[in-house]
């Protein structure tokens, strides 16, 4: 009878229509500038540590990780770096919709292939933005976690690191599936995306615990969908900030 109902937190808009590329549409906006601030803060984290592969995840779905990953990949490219953005969320991919890509080949094609060598030029696509290339997820496989934890994935990351200054991965949410746990320790850094008013503190704590168990290097968090105190002239529905020690702040 549906007596007990709970509003769904699932939002499929990004899957259908793609992420909002505010850094391209409105490069001089407040939100675009905040992405550049996030980029700068991540640079600071690289002073004593090599950062060539950075993964973006969240606690649960519909918390903005794909939007954050795509826009940060763009501002890194705008900085002059050669960047590869990989859609490693093979269960809920967004890259095709965001950049209007065609074809079914992608990450799952490379990882599930029985060929000894795969020509990456066959699966990597241009984004239309100078300095940014894309590796879409490909067809949805039956075993995403196994593919991401495979030796073939490690070899792929090594290969693309030799070709690009930076590799950005959009990976699945921590609490939904085990996919990200299998790869988190294989990248140089992980950023946790937190959505204001949606992400629960307990979810963030658990996501951090799982990342630590995976021996991941947690760089910090990005808070998105922030409502500014004074939104005069803001002109965009998202705000972004970068922080550290969210677990400690959550307890206050």
N, C-alpha and C positions, 0 to 999 in steps of 0.2 A: 504493500500500500504506500510505501515511501513516506512513512510517518517521520522518520529521522533523516533529515537532509543536511548536508554540509556543502558549502560552496566550494567548488573545485578550484584548486590553485593552478591547475593545468591551463596553459595558454598556448595554443597551437599557431598563433599568428605568425611567429617568426619562421616556423617550418613552412607555412604556406606562402608568406609574402616576403620573407627574408628579413635580415636584421637591418635596423636603421643606421645608415652610414652618415652620421652627422658630420664626421670629419671631412667628408667629400661634399655633401650638400650645403653645409654651412661652416666652412673652415674657420671663420672668424667668430663663431658663436662662443658663448660661455662654456657649453658642454664640450666643444672641440678643444678649447684651451685646457679644460680639465683633463682631457685625455693626454694632452702633451705633458701636463704636470705629472700624471701617473707614469708616463714614459720616462721622465726625468728621475722620478723616485726609484724606478726599477734600475736605471743606470747606476744610481748610488749603491744599489745592492751588488753590483758587478765589480766594485772596486777591488775586492780581494777574492772574487770568485768568478770563474768563467761562466757566462750565460749565453749559450747559443741555442738552447732549446727550452722554451717556456710554455707550460701548459696552463690553461684556464679552465677551472671547474667551479662547481657550486655544490651546495648541500643537496638541493632537490632541483627538479625541472622547473622551467619558467622563471628563473631568477636572473636572467640576463647575461649569462656567460658568453653566449655566441655573439651578442652585440658588442660586449666589451672586447672579446678576442679580435673580432674583425676590425673594429675602430682602432685598436692599438696596433694591429699589424699595419694599418694604413699610415698612422703617424710615424711609425718606424720607417716605412718606405719613404714618406715625405721628408724624413731626416737625411735620406740619402743611402740608407741601407738596402741591400738586396734581401728580401723577405719571402719566405714560403709560409703560407697559411694552410694548415692541414685540418680538414674536418674529420677528427677521429671519433666523433660521436656517431657511430654507424647505425644506432637505433633511432635517433631523432636528428638526422642531418639537416643543415640549414644553408650550407655554402652555395648549392645550386640555385636556390631561390634568391639568396642575397645578391649574387653576381650574375644571375640569369645565365647559368652555364647549361650546356647541352651534353648529351651522352650519359652513359651509365658506368663508364670506367672510372676507377678511382682507387682509394686506399685498399678497399676490400679486394679489388682486382689484383693488386700487387701482392698482397699478403696471402691470398688463397691460390695464387698461380703455382703450377707444378713445374714451370720453366726455371732453369738454373739462373737465367738472367732476364730482367725485365727492363725495357727501355723506358725510363721515366718520362721522356718526351711524349710518350703515348698517353700518359695519364695526367701530367701537370699542365694546367691551362693558364693562359694570361688573364689578368684581372681587369685590364683596361687602365690600371693605375701604374704609373712608372715605378719600377722597383718591386712590385708585388706580384708573385705568382701564387697559384692555388692548386691544392690537391684535394679534390672533393672526396666524399666518403665512398662513392661507388654503390653498387647494389647492396641492399641490406643482407648480411650473411647470417647464418643460423648460430654462429659461434663468435661474436665480437670479442669477448674477453680472451678467448684462446688466441685469436689472431693478434691482439694487441700485446700479449705476453710472449709471442713467438720470437724465435731467433731472427726470423725474417724481418720483423719490425725493428729490431735493434740494428740490423744491417742497413735497413732503409734510413733510419735516423743518422747513422754514420755517413751514408752516401750523400744525403741532402745537406748535412752540415758542411761538407766539403765544397758545396756549390753555392751556399747562401751565407750571408752574415748572421741571419737569425731565422730560426724555425719556430713558428707559433702553432700550438696545437689546441684546438677546441675539443676537450675531452668530456665524457659523460659526467653527470652529477655523482657525487660520492655515495649518497645514501640510496640511490635507486638501483644501481647495479655494481658489480665488482670490477668492471672494465678498467676504471681509472686506477684502482689499487694495483693492478698488474703492470701499469706503465709509469706510475708516479715516480718510482725510484730510478727510472732510466732517463729522466730529463733533468736539466740543470736547475730548474726552479718551477714551482707551482704557485699560482695566484688563485685565491678563493674569492669568488664573486658573491656578494651578499646583497640582497634586494630589500631595501627599506620597507617595513610594513608587511613583508611576506615571509622572509627567512626567519625561522625561529632560533632563539639562542641555543636551545638544546641541539638543534640540527647542526649549527656551526661548531659547537663543542665536539659533537660526534664526528663530523667531517675532519676536524683537526686531528682527532685521535687516530682516525683511519690513515690519514696522511703520514702521521708520525710512525705508525705501525708499518707503513710501506717504505719507510726510510726516505721520504720525500723531503726536499729542501723547500719549505714553505716560505715564500718571499713576503707575504702579507695578504691583505684583502682589498678589494675594490667595492665600495658601497655605491650601488646604483639606484636609480629611481628616487633620488633624494629630492624632497620638496624644499626649495630655498626659502629662507625667512622673508626675503624681499625678491619676488619674482618679476619685478618690473624690467621689461626688456629681455627677459630670459629666453623666451621663444622656443623652448624645447622641453619635452616631458621628462628628461632624465638629467640627473646631476651625478658627477663622479668624484669620489675622493679616494685617497689611498691611505692605509693605516697599518699599524703593527699591533700585536698583542690583543687581538679582538677578544680572545678568551678571557683575559684579565678584565677588559672593559665591560664585558657582558655580566660580570658578577657584581658590578656596582649598582 
